[in-house]
Amino acid sequence: MSGKTLGVVMDPIENINYHKDTTLALLLAAQRAGYRLYYMQQGQLFLQNGYPRAEMHTLEVFDDENRWYSLGPGEDAALESLDVILMRKDPPFDSEYIYATYILEAAERRGCAVLNRPQSLRDCNEKIFATEFPKCTPPLLVSRDQKRLKEFLSEHGDVVYKPLDGMGGTSIFRVQQGDQNINVILETLTQNSQQSIMAQRYLPEIVFGDKRILVIGGEIMSHCLARVPTGDDFRGNLAAGGRGMVQPLSDRDYAVAEQIAPTLLAKGLLFVGLDVIGDYLTEINVTSPTCAREIERATDLAVGDRLMAAIEIYLNG
């Protein structure tokens, strides 16, 4: 492979939402930066006699809602033949995802830059990683003990329960003291005390939006996307019907992000989305952060170009 090369591991490109897909924005930026692109799905990665390989296709992308990609024929190639690989496979974070990180880590050992870093993808659960910054988070509990989880509700009166491996607002429950559904909610979420979940004190500031703050190469983007609940749903997630509003970061937003950004960079997490409600960090998204397209359309922030610049620094650092 001649010239600069960048591979992407992602879900089927034909099924993405052209107007919202962040991976497409990143690929368009990579193409502008002179990278030759290669496309892979997670199931096309494999190890052969210890060597990481993939069935990969040459890829060209277009900023056109009617035709945003073109794929070349498949080719069995060594992953280390690529300069950079972007791991952009959406959750679920299941066993297959973990196996993929092992394959990508083997490519990393052979000189390919994999972003975000495979070990950090495994280490940094998007809910639990936030607990490393207790000065930034609301009161919370991670447990599978239903008695303990109910005591948390008794203490705070209004809480949110959510699985540790969910995305897009799925299976998130707001429960208030006295709710007669508490037992069945906890039985379901914990799979009868066999699976740990997170409880967080409910943050009424959610009515003003669940803010997605992007951190790229340790740099905090100046604007975020506030995902505001609509109708009767308390969740702000766009996948749950929330409405997106791009807005500048507040002083508190910066203060939260500044406490976290150095750790992200040290862990090889170059493209990260922080979720902030009111003054509090609720999640740190490391697998396939979104909202770049919305922020790019509303501001002069070229998110994809910022990532390409961060990658150049990473490669030459």
C-alpha positions as a Markdown table, in Angstrom:
| # | Residue | x | y | z |
|---|---|---|---|---|
| 1 | Met | 0.0 | 0.0 | 0.0 |
| 2 | Ser | 1.5 | 3.3 | -1.1 |
| 3 | Gly | 1.0 | 6.7 | 0.6 |
| 4 | Lys | -0.8 | 7.3 | 3.9 |
| 5 | Thr | -3.3 | 4.6 | 4.7 |
| 6 | Leu | -6.2 | 4.5 | 7.2 |
| 7 | Gly | -8.5 | 1.7 | 7.9 |
| 8 | Val | -11.8 | 1.8 | 9.7 |
| 9 | Val | -13.7 | -0.9 | 11.6 |
| 10 | Met | -17.3 | 0.0 | 11.6 |
| 11 | Asp | -20.9 | -1.2 | 11.2 |
| 12 | Pro | -22.2 | -1.7 | 7.7 |
| 13 | Ile | -21.6 | 1.6 | 5.9 |
| 14 | Glu | -24.6 | 1.3 | 3.7 |
| 15 | Asn | -26.9 | 1.5 | 6.8 |
| 16 | Ile | -25.5 | 4.7 | 8.4 |
| 17 | Asn | -27.5 | 7.9 | 8.7 |
| 18 | Tyr | -25.7 | 10.2 | 6.3 |
| 19 | His | -26.8 | 13.4 | 8.1 |
| 20 | Lys | -25.7 | 12.3 | 11.5 |
| 21 | Asp | -23.0 | 9.7 | 11.2 |
| 22 | Thr | -19.8 | 10.8 | 12.9 |
| 23 | Thr | -17.6 | 8.0 | 11.3 |
| 24 | Leu | -18.5 | 9.4 | 7.9 |
| 25 | Ala | -17.4 | 12.9 | 9.0 |
| 26 | Leu | -14.0 | 11.4 | 10.2 |
| 27 | Leu | -13.5 | 9.5 | 7.0 |
| 28 | Leu | -14.2 | 12.6 | 4.8 |
| 29 | Ala | -11.6 | 14.4 | 6.9 |
| 30 | Ala | -9.1 | 11.6 | 6.5 |
| 31 | Gln | -9.7 | 11.5 | 2.7 |
| 32 | Arg | -9.1 | 15.3 | 2.6 |
| 33 | Ala | -5.9 | 14.8 | 4.6 |
| 34 | Gly | -4.6 | 12.5 | 1.9 |
| 35 | Tyr | -5.2 | 9.1 | 3.4 |
| 36 | Arg | -6.1 | 6.2 | 1.3 |
| 37 | Leu | -9.1 | 4.5 | 3.0 |
| 38 | Tyr | -9.8 | 0.9 | 3.8 |
| 39 | Tyr | -13.1 | -0.5 | 5.2 |
| 40 | Met | -13.6 | -3.5 | 7.5 |
| 41 | Gln | -16.4 | -4.9 | 9.5 |
| 42 | Gln | -15.6 | -6.5 | 12.9 |
| 43 | Gly | -16.3 | -10.0 | 11.6 |
| 44 | Gln | -13.7 | -9.5 | 8.9 |
| 45 | Leu | -10.8 | -9.3 | 11.4 |
| 46 | Phe | -8.9 | -12.5 | 12.1 |
| 47 | Leu | -5.6 | -13.9 | 13.5 |
| 48 | Gln | -3.7 | -16.4 | 11.4 |
| 49 | Asn | -0.8 | -18.1 | 13.0 |
| 50 | Gly | -0.5 | -15.1 | 15.4 |
| 51 | Tyr | -0.6 | -12.5 | 12.6 |
| 52 | Pro | -3.5 | -9.9 | 12.6 |
| 53 | Arg | -5.2 | -9.7 | 9.2 |
| 54 | Ala | -8.5 | -8.6 | 7.7 |
| 55 | Glu | -10.7 | -8.9 | 4.6 |
| 56 | Met | -10.6 | -5.2 | 3.7 |
| 57 | His | -12.0 | -3.1 | 0.9 |
| 58 | Thr | -10.7 | 0.1 | -0.6 |
| 59 | Leu | -13.1 | 2.9 | 0.3 |
| 60 | Glu | -13.9 | 6.3 | -1.2 |
| 61 | Val | -16.4 | 8.6 | 0.6 |
| 62 | Phe | -18.5 | 11.4 | -0.7 |
| 63 | Asp | -20.3 | 14.3 | 1.0 |
| 64 | Asp | -23.5 | 13.4 | -0.9 |
| 65 | Glu | -26.7 | 12.1 | 0.8 |
| 66 | Asn | -27.5 | 10.0 | -2.3 |
| 67 | Arg | -24.1 | 8.3 | -2.6 |
| 68 | Trp | -21.7 | 8.6 | 0.3 |
| 69 | Tyr | -19.4 | 5.7 | -0.3 |
| 70 | Ser | -17.9 | 3.4 | -2.9 |
| 71 | Leu | -16.2 | 0.1 | -2.0 |
| 72 | Gly | -13.6 | -1.7 | -4.0 |
| 73 | Pro | -13.1 | -5.5 | -4.1 |
| 74 | Gly | -12.2 | -7.3 | -0.9 |
| 75 | Glu | -8.5 | -8.1 | -0.2 |
| 76 | Asp | -6.9 | -10.3 | 2.5 |
| 77 | Ala | -4.2 | -8.1 | 4.0 |
| 78 | Ala | -2.1 | -7.7 | 7.1 |
| 79 | Leu | -3.4 | -5.0 | 9.5 |
| 80 | Glu | 0.1 | -3.6 | 10.0 |
| 81 | Ser | 0.2 | -2.6 | 6.4 |
| 82 | Leu | -2.1 | 0.3 | 7.4 |
| 83 | Asp | -0.7 | 3.4 | 9.1 |
| 84 | Val | -3.8 | 4.0 | 11.2 |
| 85 | Ile | -6.9 | 2.1 | 12.1 |
| 86 | Leu | -10.0 | 3.8 | 13.6 |
| 87 | Met | -12.1 | 1.4 | 15.7 |
| 88 | Arg | -15.6 | 2.7 | 15.3 |
| 89 | Lys | -17.7 | -0.3 | 15.9 |
| 90 | Asp | -20.8 | 0.6 | 17.8 |
| 91 | Pro | -21.7 | -1.3 | 21.0 |
| 92 | Pro | -22.8 | -3.8 | 22.3 |
| 93 | Phe | -19.5 | -4.2 | 24.1 |
| 94 | Asp | -19.7 | -8.0 | 24.0 |
| 95 | Ser | -17.2 | -10.9 | 23.8 |
| 96 | Glu | -16.9 | -10.4 | 20.0 |
| 97 | Tyr | -15.9 | -6.7 | 20.6 |
| 98 | Ile | -13.3 | -7.8 | 23.1 |
| 99 | Tyr | -11.9 | -10.4 | 20.7 |
| 100 | Ala | -11.6 | -7.7 | 18.1 |
| 101 | Thr | -9.6 | -5.5 | 20.4 |
| 102 | Tyr | -7.1 | -8.4 | 20.9 |
| 103 | Ile | -6.7 | -8.6 | 17.1 |
| 104 | Leu | -6.3 | -4.8 | 16.8 |
| 105 | Glu | -3.8 | -4.9 | 19.7 |
| 106 | Ala | -1.7 | -7.4 | 17.8 |
| 107 | Ala | -1.7 | -4.9 | 14.9 |
| 108 | Glu | -0.6 | -2.1 | 17.3 |
| 109 | Arg | 2.3 | -4.2 | 18.5 |
| 110 | Arg | 3.4 | -4.5 | 14.8 |
| 111 | Gly | 3.5 | -0.7 | 14.3 |
| 112 | Cys | 0.0 | 0.2 | 13.3 |
| 113 | Ala | -1.6 | 3.1 | 15.3 |
| 114 | Val | -5.1 | 2.0 | 16.5 |
| 115 | Leu | -7.4 | 4.6 | 17.8 |
| 116 | Asn | -8.8 | 4.5 | 20.3 |
| 117 | Arg | -6.2 | 2.3 | 21.9 |
| 118 | Pro | -7.5 | -1.3 | 22.1 |
| 119 | Gln | -6.4 | -1.8 | 25.7 |
| 120 | Ser | -8.1 | 1.4 | 26.8 |
| 121 | Leu | -11.3 | 0.3 | 25.0 |
| 122 | Arg | -11.3 | -2.8 | 27.2 |
| 123 | Asp | -10.3 | -1.0 | 30.4 |
| 124 | Cys | -12.6 | 2.0 | 30.2 |
| 125 | Asn | -16.2 | 1.0 | 30.6 |
| 126 | Glu | -18.2 | 4.0 | 29.6 |
| 127 | Lys | -20.2 | 4.1 | 32.8 |
| 128 | Ile | -17.6 | 3.0 | 35.3 |
| 129 | Phe | -14.7 | 5.0 | 33.8 |
| 130 | Ala | -16.6 | 8.2 | 34.9 |
| 131 | Thr | -16.3 | 7.0 | 38.5 |
| 132 | Glu | -12.5 | 7.7 | 38.4 |
| 133 | Phe | -13.4 | 11.4 | 38.6 |
| 134 | Pro | -15.6 | 11.5 | 41.7 |
| 135 | Lys | -15.3 | 15.3 | 42.0 |
| 136 | Cys | -17.1 | 15.5 | 38.6 |
| 137 | Thr | -19.9 | 12.9 | 39.1 |
| 138 | Pro | -23.2 | 12.9 | 40.9 |
| 139 | Pro | -23.8 | 10.5 | 43.8 |
| 140 | Leu | -23.8 | 7.0 | 42.2 |
| 141 | Leu | -23.6 | 3.3 | 43.0 |
| 142 | Val | -22.4 | 0.3 | 41.0 |
| 143 | Ser | -23.8 | -2.9 | 42.3 |
| 144 | Arg | -26.0 | -6.0 | 41.6 |
| 145 | Asp | -27.3 | -6.2 | 45.2 |
| 146 | Gln | -31.0 | -5.2 | 45.0 |
| 147 | Lys | -31.2 | -4.3 | 48.7 |
| 148 | Arg | -28.3 | -1.9 | 48.3 |
| 149 | Leu | -29.7 | -0.4 | 45.1 |
| 150 | Lys | -33.0 | 0.2 | 46.9 |
| 151 | Glu | -31.2 | 1.8 | 49.8 |
| 152 | Phe | -29.7 | 4.2 | 47.3 |
| 153 | Leu | -33.2 | 5.1 | 46.2 |
| 154 | Ser | -34.3 | 5.6 | 49.8 |
| 155 | Glu | -31.3 | 8.0 | 50.4 |
| 156 | His | -31.8 | 10.1 | 47.3 |
| 157 | Gly | -35.5 | 9.8 | 46.6 |
| 158 | Asp | -35.2 | 10.1 | 42.8 |
| 159 | Val | -32.7 | 8.1 | 40.9 |
| 160 | Val | -31.8 | 6.7 | 37.5 |
| 161 | Tyr | -30.9 | 3.0 | 37.0 |
| 162 | Lys | -29.1 | 1.9 | 33.9 |
| 163 | Pro | -27.1 | -1.1 | 32.5 |
| 164 | Leu | -23.3 | -0.8 | 32.3 |
| 165 | Asp | -23.2 | -1.8 | 28.7 |
| 166 | Gly | -26.1 | 0.1 | 27.1 |
| 167 | Met | -26.1 | 2.9 | 24.5 |
| 168 | Gly | -28.6 | 5.4 | 23.1 |
| 169 | Gly | -30.6 | 5.5 | 26.3 |
| 170 | Thr | -31.8 | 1.9 | 26.1 |
| 171 | Ser | -33.1 | 0.3 | 29.4 |
| 172 | Ile | -32.6 | 3.5 | 31.5 |
| 173 | Phe | -35.2 | 3.9 | 34.2 |
| 174 | Arg | -36.0 | 6.9 | 36.4 |
| 175 | Val | -37.5 | 5.7 | 39.7 |
| 176 | Gln | -38.9 | 7.8 | 42.5 |
| 177 | Gln | -39.4 | 6.8 | 46.1 |
| 178 | Gly | -42.6 | 4.8 | 46.5 |
| 179 | Asp | -42.6 | 3.5 | 42.9 |
| 180 | Gln | -44.3 | 0.1 | 43.1 |
| 181 | Asn | -42.3 | -1.1 | 40.0 |
| 182 | Ile | -39.0 | -0.9 | 41.8 |
| 183 | Asn | -38.7 | -4.7 | 42.4 |
| 184 | Val | -39.4 | -5.7 | 38.8 |
| 185 | Ile | -37.1 | -3.0 | 37.4 |
| 186 | Leu | -34.2 | -4.1 | 39.5 |
| 187 | Glu | -34.9 | -7.8 | 38.9 |
| 188 | Thr | -34.9 | -7.1 | 35.2 |
| 189 | Leu | -31.8 | -4.9 | 35.1 |
| 190 | Thr | -29.7 | -7.0 | 37.4 |
| 191 | Gln | -31.0 | -10.3 | 35.9 |
| 192 | Asn | -32.1 | -11.3 | 39.4 |
| 193 | Ser | -28.9 | -10.0 | 41.1 |
| 194 | Gln | -26.5 | -11.7 | 38.5 |
| 195 | Gln | -25.5 | -8.5 | 36.7 |
| 196 | Ser | -24.1 | -5.2 | 38.1 |
| 197 | Ile | -25.8 | -2.0 | 37.1 |
| 198 | Met | -25.4 | 1.7 | 37.9 |
| 199 | Ala | -27.6 | 3.9 | 40.0 |
| 200 | Gln | -27.2 | 7.7 | 39.8 |
| 201 | Arg | -29.1 | 10.5 | 41.6 |
| 202 | Tyr | -31.6 | 11.9 | 39.1 |
| 203 | Leu | -30.4 | 15.3 | 37.8 |
| 204 | Pro | -33.3 | 17.6 | 37.1 |
| 205 | Glu | -31.0 | 19.7 | 34.9 |
| 206 | Ile | -31.6 | 17.1 | 32.2 |
| 207 | Val | -34.5 | 19.3 | 31.0 |
| 208 | Phe | -31.8 | 21.7 | 29.7 |
| 209 | Gly | -30.0 | 18.8 | 27.9 |
| 210 | Asp | -27.6 | 16.0 | 28.2 |
| 211 | Lys | -24.5 | 17.7 | 26.9 |
| 212 | Arg | -22.0 | 15.8 | 24.6 |
| 213 | Ile | -18.6 | 17.4 | 24.9 |
| 214 | Leu | -16.0 | 16.2 | 22.5 |
| 215 | Val | -12.3 | 15.9 | 23.5 |
| 216 | Ile | -9.9 | 15.4 | 20.6 |
| 217 | Gly | -6.2 | 14.6 | 21.2 |
| 218 | Gly | -6.7 | 16.1 | 24.7 |
| 219 | Glu | -8.1 | 19.3 | 23.3 |
| 220 | Ile | -11.6 | 20.3 | 24.5 |
| 221 | Met | -13.9 | 21.4 | 21.7 |
| 222 | Ser | -15.5 | 24.8 | 22.4 |
| 223 | His | -19.1 | 23.8 | 21.6 |
| 224 | Cys | -21.2 | 20.8 | 22.6 |
| 225 | Leu | -24.4 | 19.2 | 21.5 |
| 226 | Ala | -27.1 | 19.4 | 24.2 |
| 227 | Arg | -29.6 | 16.6 | 23.7 |
| 228 | Val | -32.8 | 17.9 | 25.2 |
| 229 | Pro | -35.7 | 15.6 | 26.1 |
| 230 | Thr | -39.0 | 16.0 | 24.3 |
| 231 | Gly | -42.5 | 14.9 | 25.1 |
| 232 | Asp | -42.9 | 12.7 | 28.1 |
| 233 | Asp | -39.5 | 11.0 | 28.0 |
| 234 | Phe | -36.9 | 12.1 | 30.5 |
| 235 | Arg | -34.0 | 10.9 | 28.4 |
| 236 | Gly | -32.1 | 13.3 | 26.2 |
| 237 | Asn | -30.5 | 10.7 | 23.9 |
| 238 | Leu | -31.1 | 11.4 | 20.2 |
| 239 | Ala | -31.9 | 7.7 | 19.7 |
| 240 | Ala | -34.6 | 8.1 | 22.4 |
| 241 | Gly | -36.2 | 11.1 | 20.6 |
| 242 | Gly | -34.2 | 13.9 | 22.2 |
| 243 | Arg | -33.7 | 17.2 | 20.3 |
| 244 | Gly | -30.1 | 18.4 | 19.6 |
| 245 | Met | -29.0 | 22.0 | 20.3 |
| 246 | Val | -25.4 | 23.1 | 19.7 |
| 247 | Gln | -24.2 | 25.5 | 22.3 |
| 248 | Pro | -20.9 | 26.9 | 23.7 |
| 249 | Leu | -19.4 | 25.2 | 26.8 |
| 250 | Ser | -20.0 | 26.8 | 30.2 |
| 251 | Asp | -17.2 | 27.4 | 32.6 |
| 252 | Arg | -18.2 | 24.4 | 34.6 |
| 253 | Asp | -18.2 | 22.2 | 31.4 |
| 254 | Tyr | -14.6 | 23.3 | 30.8 |
| 255 | Ala | -13.7 | 22.7 | 34.4 |
| 256 | Val | -15.1 | 19.1 | 34.2 |
| 257 | Ala | -13.4 | 18.4 | 30.9 |
| 258 | Glu | -10.1 | 19.8 | 32.0 |
| 259 | Gln | -9.9 | 17.3 | 34.8 |
| 260 | Ile | -10.4 | 14.4 | 32.5 |
| 261 | Ala | -8.6 | 15.4 | 29.2 |
| 262 | Pro | -5.0 | 14.6 | 30.4 |
| 263 | Thr | -6.1 | 11.1 | 31.4 |
| 264 | Leu | -7.7 | 10.5 | 28.1 |
| 265 | Leu | -4.6 | 11.4 | 26.2 |
| 266 | Ala | -2.4 | 9.3 | 28.4 |
| 267 | Lys | -4.6 | 6.3 | 27.7 |
| 268 | Gly | -4.4 | 6.8 | 23.9 |
| 269 | Leu | -8.1 | 7.9 | 23.8 |
| 270 | Leu | -7.9 | 10.5 | 21.0 |
| 271 | Phe | -11.6 | 10.8 | 20.3 |
| 272 | Val | -13.9 | 10.9 | 23.3 |
| 273 | Gly | -17.4 | 12.1 | 24.1 |
| 274 | Leu | -18.1 | 13.3 | 27.7 |
| 275 | Asp | -21.7 | 13.3 | 28.8 |
| 276 | Val | -22.5 | 16.1 | 31.2 |
| 277 | Ile | -25.9 | 16.9 | 32.8 |
| 278 | Gly | -26.0 | 20.2 | 34.6 |
| 279 | Asp | -22.7 | 20.4 | 36.5 |
| 280 | Tyr | -22.1 | 16.6 | 36.5 |
| 281 | Leu | -20.2 | 14.1 | 34.4 |
| 282 | Thr | -22.4 | 11.0 | 33.8 |
| 283 | Glu | -20.5 | 9.0 | 31.2 |
| 284 | Ile | -17.3 | 8.9 | 29.2 |
| 285 | Asn | -17.9 | 7.6 | 25.7 |
| 286 | Val | -14.8 | 5.9 | 24.2 |
| 287 | Thr | -16.1 | 3.3 | 21.7 |
| 288 | Ser | -17.7 | 5.3 | 18.9 |
| 289 | Pro | -18.6 | 8.8 | 20.1 |
| 290 | Thr | -21.1 | 10.7 | 18.0 |
| 291 | Cys | -22.5 | 14.2 | 17.5 |
| 292 | Ala | -19.6 | 15.5 | 15.3 |
| 293 | Arg | -21.8 | 16.2 | 12.3 |
| 294 | Glu | -24.3 | 18.3 | 14.3 |
| 295 | Ile | -21.5 | 20.3 | 15.8 |
| 296 | Glu | -19.7 | 20.8 | 12.5 |
| 297 | Arg | -22.9 | 22.0 | 10.8 |
| 298 | Ala | -23.6 | 24.7 | 13.5 |
| 299 | Thr | -20.1 | 26.0 | 14.1 |
| 300 | Asp | -16.7 | 26.5 | 12.4 |
| 301 | Leu | -15.3 | 23.5 | 14.3 |
| 302 | Ala | -13.9 | 21.0 | 11.8 |
| 303 | Val | -14.1 | 18.1 | 14.1 |
| 304 | Gly | -12.8 | 15.5 | 11.7 |
| 305 | Asp | -9.9 | 17.8 | 10.6 |
| 306 | Arg | -9.0 | 18.2 | 14.3 |
| 307 | Leu | -8.8 | 14.5 | 14.7 |
| 308 | Met | -6.6 | 14.1 | 11.7 |
| 309 | Ala | -4.2 | 16.7 | 13.1 |
| 310 | Ala | -4.2 | 14.9 | 16.5 |
| 311 | Ile | -3.4 | 11.6 | 14.7 |
| 312 | Glu | -0.4 | 13.3 | 13.0 |
| 313 | Ile | 0.9 | 14.4 | 16.3 |
| 314 | Tyr | 0.3 | 11.0 | 17.8 |
| 315 | Leu | 2.1 | 9.3 | 14.9 |
| 316 | Asn | 5.1 | 11.7 | 15.2 |
| 317 | Gly | 5.2 | 11.8 | 19.0 |
